[in-house]
Amino acid sequence: MINLTLFTDTKRAGETDNLEDCVNYSTMSKKIQAHAERVARLTVEALANDLAKICFEDKGVQRVVVRVEKPGAVRFADSVGVEIERSRDE
């Protein structure tokens, strides 16, 4: 299970109501899903790091929080996972 929180300046998009001034969440989710299905990462940490890098391919994304969980990976737990936070300037 993958959850993303993208941080971007929404001022222009709020004023123009133009999709060109927004992060395209549909495109982003398709890239994220394709990557997660294609790569064979051994750790959720590595996958989360990959996904953060993909988010920064969009110039509007300034910061991202990526959470990757593996439901049923550990007995007696709903899921296990990792959450990372990255900034464009790191």
JOSUL-V79908 format. One line per field, one symbol per residue. ss: DSSP state (A for helix, B for strand, O for the rest). psi: psi as a letter, one per 20 degrees, with the letter a starting at -180 (. if undefined). A space follows every 50 residues. Layout:
BEGIN
ss = ???
psi = ???
END
This chain:
BEGIN
ss = OBBBBBBOOOAAAAAAOOAAAOOOAAAAAAAAAAAAAAOOOOOAAAAAAA AAAAAOOOOOOOBBBBBBBBBOOOOOOOBBBBBBBBBOOO
psi = ppppopprojgghhhhkphijrpohggghgggggghhhqmqhqhgggggg hghghihoiiphqqppppqnpjhppjqgrqaqpqpqqhj.
END
